[in-house]
């Protein structure tokens, strides 16, 4: 049996998340490196005010995920697979050895700025619970137009989809969804319309920056959350990371791919545990756990037990 380490996307951020990282040489080093590369105090990124900015949110998620993964790896653990939802893919790529942490910091800083500048207000994302993919797509087709754009953004589970677009269009879809039997239509803490054609132009600009960055073959198997496929070649990884902001996230099938390849231990790196809840529906009778809220010695025991089963 194998393990999958996953890294959450925007919306999982929490005020104080970097200040709350475990006190270890690995986390201290990550914060110091981030501060040096960004030329600002990384710990200033996780305040309530700072997290109103897309760039700060994405950098916090990258730094927190890499720091905690490095802490676990220093303690002798290593995942068989890594994957990240949206911005989480950058932390996954760093842990897989595909890009350096320094390059990831610079790229994510640019990514956040491009996304925020493209849609500074009036746009976002909404989660719809209780309707299948076909039903949500039919509702989107009724509303989407040039004046009120709205698109499918995430397939998180069989009955959990996320849409992205203008606030007005999303509100119209939410009304239709509730009338169709949706349990909930909830705006997310994301201020840009990610994972849809509205971000094609910022993605193209990010791809230009990526062309100047060294990308190496993944040393740990990397699962794309856009295609739900294993990627290893540098050109594949470069394309996946640069363009994931404008491509639908298929998290449900990413988890299914991992399960079908023998993964039975799913570990969610900080912050939060939303992905753990989604994974429990797929990884039965395996284990899905979150780093946040767990004791390090408990994580050590679970990861070593899983490794011993593989040997």
Secondary structure, DSSP 8 states (H G I E B T S, - for coil): -EEEEEE--TT---TTTTTTS--SHHHHHHHHHHHHHHTS-GGGGGSTTGGGSHHHHHHHHHHHHHHHHHHHHHTT---SEEEESTTHHHHHHHHTTSS-HHHHHHHHHHHHHHHHHHTSSSEEEEEEES--HHHHHHHHHHH--SSS-EEEEEEEETTEEEEEEEHHHHHHHHHHHHHTT-SEEEE-S--S--SSGGGHHHHHHHHHHHTTS-----SSEEE-TTT-SEE-SHHHHHHHHHHGGGS-B-HHHHHHHHHHTTEEEEEEESS-SHHHHHHHTTSTTSEEEESTTS-HHHHHHHHHHHHHHH-
